[in-house]
Amino acid sequence: MTALGSRMLAALATSLLLVLVGLAAFPRAQKPGMVGPPQWEYKTVPYYFNSLPTADDSPSKLVERLNREGADGWEVADFIPEGGPTSGRMIFKRIKQSPAE
């Protein structure tokens, strides 16, 4: 094998290794025992909140809502403002729940 062929083979092996390491580094968003890609469910929730903290440093109503949805497994996928920064729609997603859950 020529020197050029050896270098090309080494470069190909290195590239393949980097791809495999990269794929392994991405966590799979699946529940234990799931096979195949996850199925997502979505919901939209209107918001009309002041996102600034209050004078007594208590959480804003927006933060309270985000924490409540997060406790049920929902995560924010997007905010869609409608008429300003304090009102609009929040898009939530989570791994689809089985009927038994």
C-alpha positions in Angstrom: 0.0 0.0 0.0 1.3 3.4 -0.9 1.9 6.2 1.6 -1.0 8.1 0.1 -3.3 5.1 0.5 -2.3 4.6 4.1 -3.0 8.2 4.9 -6.4 8.0 3.2 -7.3 4.8 5.1 -6.2 6.4 8.4 -8.2 9.6 7.6 -11.3 7.4 6.7 -10.9 5.4 9.9 -10.5 8.6 12.0 -13.6 10.1 10.4 -15.7 7.0 11.0 -14.5 7.0 14.6 -15.5 10.6 15.1 -18.9 10.0 13.6 -19.5 7.0 15.9 -18.3 9.0 19.0 -20.6 11.9 18.0 -23.6 9.7 17.6 -23.0 8.1 21.0 -22.7 11.5 22.6 -26.2 12.5 21.8 -28.6 11.3 24.5 -31.7 9.4 23.2 -34.9 11.1 24.4 -36.6 7.8 25.2 -38.1 6.1 28.2 -36.5 2.8 29.2 -37.8 -0.1 27.1 -38.8 2.1 24.1 -37.9 0.9 20.7 -37.5 3.3 17.8 -37.7 7.1 17.8 -39.8 8.8 20.5 -43.3 9.9 19.8 -44.0 13.4 20.9 -47.2 15.1 22.1 -47.6 18.9 22.0 -49.9 21.5 23.5 -50.2 25.2 23.2 -50.9 27.4 26.2 -51.7 31.1 26.1 -49.7 33.4 28.3 -50.4 36.9 29.5 -47.7 37.3 32.1 -45.2 39.8 33.2 -42.0 37.9 32.9 -40.1 40.3 35.2 -39.5 39.3 38.8 -41.7 41.0 41.4 -40.4 43.5 44.0 -40.2 40.8 46.7 -38.2 38.4 44.4 -41.1 35.9 44.2 -41.3 34.0 40.9 -43.3 35.6 38.2 -46.5 34.0 37.0 -44.7 32.9 33.9 -42.0 31.1 35.9 -44.7 29.5 38.1 -46.5 28.2 35.0 -43.3 26.9 33.5 -42.5 25.0 36.7 -46.0 23.6 36.9 -45.8 22.3 33.3 -42.3 21.0 33.8 -43.4 19.0 36.8 -45.8 17.1 34.5 -43.0 16.4 32.0 -43.6 19.2 29.6 -40.8 21.3 28.2 -41.1 24.5 26.2 -40.5 24.0 22.5 -41.2 27.6 21.5 -42.7 31.0 22.4 -44.9 32.7 19.9 -45.4 36.4 20.9 -48.8 37.9 20.0 -49.1 41.6 20.6 -45.9 42.1 22.7 -43.4 40.3 24.8 -45.8 39.6 27.7 -48.5 37.8 25.8 -48.7 35.1 23.2 -48.6 31.3 23.1 -46.2 28.8 24.6 -45.7 25.5 22.7 -44.9 22.6 25.0 -43.8 19.1 24.1 -43.1 15.8 25.9 -42.6 12.2 25.1 -46.1 10.8 24.4 -47.6 9.2 27.4 -49.0 5.7 27.1 -52.7 5.3 28.0 -51.8 3.5 31.3 -49.8 6.6 32.5 
